[in-house]
Amino acid sequence: MKHDFKEPRLARWHEWLIYASIALLTVSGLAWLLLDRFGQVDGDFGPEPHPALPWLLMVHGLAAYAFLVIAAALFPLHVRFGWIKRRNRWSGATLLTVSFVLAATGLALYYATAEGLRAATSFAHWAVGICMPLALIIHVIRGKASRAERRRQLANGVTKDEPDALRKQVADASPAFRDRRISA
């Protein structure tokens, strides 16, 4: 599939990698949370943590690493182009902020040893984590609405002329743009 650099839309495979990684993060995180809070099993010496907890945490951690790599690949084109074009700034910034908070609290949970800090960080991580799919859904819906509105404008002959300096800034954003002409 040839990517259309006139729109900050992701390639289909990249879009589905984002969806799959966030789905895996959400499912593994919620499963871990539910088993941690309500899934204790009877052991030889009383209630014990569920045996699936370490495995869910491992899957969650691996999915988080994958998501961070996939999300980092958005910056050169998708994020920068969308920001320059002033499209979906609020929903995109919210999604990035949620991602950064989750990455930071995930690292803090991994390295923090003080019990009070761990408890507060754990609460922040799962509370923000539950919001991540909602932030993604809002961003996708707003993006689709923005593209549909832009298509209607172009079909009706209404165009927004952008200054040449802005067009040049977008063209210099990545080597992939250098030989392409960006038009509104």
C-alpha positions as CSV (number, residue, x, y, z in Angstrom):
1,M,0.0,0.0,0.0
2,K,1.4,3.4,-1.0
3,H,1.0,5.8,1.9
4,D,-0.7,9.1,1.1
5,F,1.5,11.8,2.6
6,K,-1.2,14.5,2.2
7,E,-3.0,13.1,5.2
8,P,-1.6,12.2,8.6
9,R,-3.4,8.9,8.5
10,L,-1.5,5.8,9.4
11,A,-0.7,2.9,7.1
12,R,-3.3,0.2,7.7
13,W,-0.7,-2.2,9.2
14,H,0.5,0.4,11.6
15,E,-3.0,1.2,12.6
16,W,-3.8,-2.4,13.4
17,L,-0.5,-2.9,15.3
18,I,-1.6,0.1,17.6
19,Y,-5.0,-1.5,18.0
20,A,-3.7,-4.9,18.8
21,S,-1.1,-3.7,21.2
22,I,-3.6,-1.5,23.1
23,A,-6.1,-4.4,23.2
24,L,-3.5,-6.8,24.6
25,L,-2.4,-4.2,27.1
26,T,-6.0,-3.6,28.2
27,V,-7.0,-7.2,28.4
28,S,-3.8,-8.3,30.3
29,G,-4.0,-5.2,32.6
30,L,-7.6,-5.7,33.5
31,A,-7.1,-9.5,33.9
32,W,-4.2,-8.8,36.2
33,L,-6.1,-6.2,38.2
34,L,-9.2,-8.4,38.7
35,L,-7.1,-11.5,39.7
36,D,-4.9,-9.4,42.0
37,R,-8.0,-7.8,43.8
38,F,-10.4,-10.7,43.7
39,G,-8.6,-13.9,42.5
40,Q,-6.8,-15.2,45.6
41,V,-6.6,-18.9,45.8
42,D,-6.4,-21.2,48.9
43,G,-2.9,-22.3,49.5
44,D,-1.2,-24.5,52.1
45,F,-0.8,-21.5,54.4
46,G,-3.9,-19.5,53.6
47,P,-4.9,-17.3,50.7
48,E,-2.2,-16.9,48.1
49,P,-2.0,-14.7,44.9
50,H,-3.4,-16.3,41.8
51,P,-0.7,-18.3,39.9
52,A,-1.5,-16.6,36.6
53,L,-0.5,-13.1,38.0
54,P,3.2,-13.4,37.0
55,W,2.4,-14.6,33.5
56,L,-0.1,-11.8,33.0
57,L,2.4,-9.2,34.2
58,M,5.0,-10.6,31.8
59,V,2.6,-10.4,28.9
60,H,1.6,-6.9,30.0
61,G,5.2,-5.8,30.1
62,L,6.1,-7.3,26.7
63,A,3.0,-5.7,25.2
64,A,4.0,-2.3,26.8
65,Y,7.4,-2.5,25.2
66,A,5.9,-3.4,21.8
67,F,3.4,-0.5,22.1
68,L,6.2,2.0,23.0
69,V,8.1,1.0,19.9
70,I,5.0,1.1,17.7
71,A,3.9,4.5,19.2
72,A,7.4,6.0,18.8
73,A,7.2,5.3,15.1
74,L,4.3,7.8,15.0
75,F,6.3,10.8,15.8
76,P,8.2,11.5,12.5
77,L,5.1,11.6,10.3
78,H,1.8,11.1,12.0
79,V,2.2,13.3,15.1
80,R,4.3,16.0,13.5
81,F,2.2,16.3,10.4
82,G,-1.0,16.3,12.4
83,W,0.4,19.0,14.7
84,I,1.5,21.2,11.9
85,K,-1.8,20.8,10.1
86,R,-3.6,21.5,13.3
87,R,-5.7,18.3,13.2
88,N,-6.9,16.5,16.2
89,R,-4.5,18.3,18.5
90,W,-6.5,17.8,21.7
91,S,-7.3,14.2,21.2
92,G,-3.8,13.4,20.0
93,A,-2.2,15.3,22.9
94,T,-4.5,13.5,25.3
95,L,-3.5,10.2,23.8
96,L,0.2,11.0,24.0
97,T,-0.1,12.2,27.6
98,V,-2.0,9.1,28.6
99,S,0.8,7.0,27.0
100,F,3.5,8.9,28.7
101,V,1.8,8.6,32.1
102,L,1.4,4.9,31.7
103,A,5.0,4.5,30.6
104,A,6.2,6.5,33.6
105,T,4.0,4.8,36.1
106,G,4.9,1.4,34.7
107,L,8.6,2.1,35.2
108,A,7.9,3.5,38.7
109,L,6.0,0.3,39.5
110,Y,8.9,-1.8,38.2
111,Y,11.6,0.1,40.2
112,A,9.8,1.6,43.2
113,T,10.2,-0.2,46.6
114,A,8.5,2.2,49.0
115,E,5.1,0.7,49.7
116,G,3.2,4.1,49.8
117,L,4.7,5.1,46.5
118,R,3.9,1.7,44.9
119,A,0.3,1.9,46.1
120,A,-0.2,5.5,44.7
121,T,1.6,4.6,41.5
122,S,-0.4,1.4,41.1
123,F,-3.7,3.2,41.4
124,A,-2.6,5.9,39.0
125,H,-1.4,3.3,36.5
126,W,-4.6,1.3,36.4
127,A,-6.9,4.3,36.6
128,V,-5.2,6.0,33.6
129,G,-4.8,2.6,31.9
130,I,-8.6,2.0,31.9
131,C,-8.9,5.4,30.1
132,M,-6.4,4.5,27.3
133,P,-8.9,2.7,25.0
134,L,-11.4,5.5,25.4
135,A,-8.7,8.1,24.5
136,L,-7.8,6.0,21.4
137,I,-11.4,5.6,20.3
138,I,-12.1,9.4,20.6
139,H,-8.9,10.1,18.6
140,V,-9.9,7.7,15.8
141,I,-13.5,9.0,15.7
142,R,-12.3,12.6,15.5
143,G,-9.7,11.7,12.8
144,K,-12.3,10.0,10.7
145,A,-14.7,13.0,11.1
146,S,-11.9,15.4,10.2
147,R,-11.0,13.5,7.0
148,A,-14.7,13.3,6.0
149,E,-15.1,17.0,6.5
150,R,-11.9,17.7,4.5
151,R,-13.2,15.5,1.7
152,R,-16.5,17.4,1.7
153,Q,-14.7,20.7,1.5
154,L,-12.5,19.6,-1.4
155,A,-15.6,18.2,-3.2
156,N,-17.3,21.6,-2.8
157,G,-14.2,23.4,-4.0
158,V,-13.5,24.9,-0.6
159,T,-9.8,24.7,0.1
160,K,-7.6,26.1,2.9
161,D,-4.5,27.6,1.4
162,E,-1.5,27.1,3.6
163,P,1.5,29.4,3.6
164,D,4.5,28.0,1.6
165,A,6.6,28.1,4.8
166,L,4.3,25.7,6.5
167,R,4.3,23.4,3.5
168,K,8.1,23.5,3.4
169,Q,8.2,22.7,7.2
170,V,6.1,19.6,6.6
171,A,8.2,18.6,3.6
172,D,11.4,18.8,5.7
173,A,9.8,16.7,8.5
174,S,11.2,13.5,7.2
175,P,13.3,12.1,4.4
176,A,10.1,10.4,3.1
177,F,8.7,13.9,2.3
178,R,11.7,15.3,0.5
179,D,10.8,14.2,-3.0
180,R,7.1,14.6,-2.6
181,R,5.1,17.7,-3.1
182,I,2.6,18.3,-0.3
183,S,-0.6,20.1,-1.3
184,A,-3.6,21.0,0.7
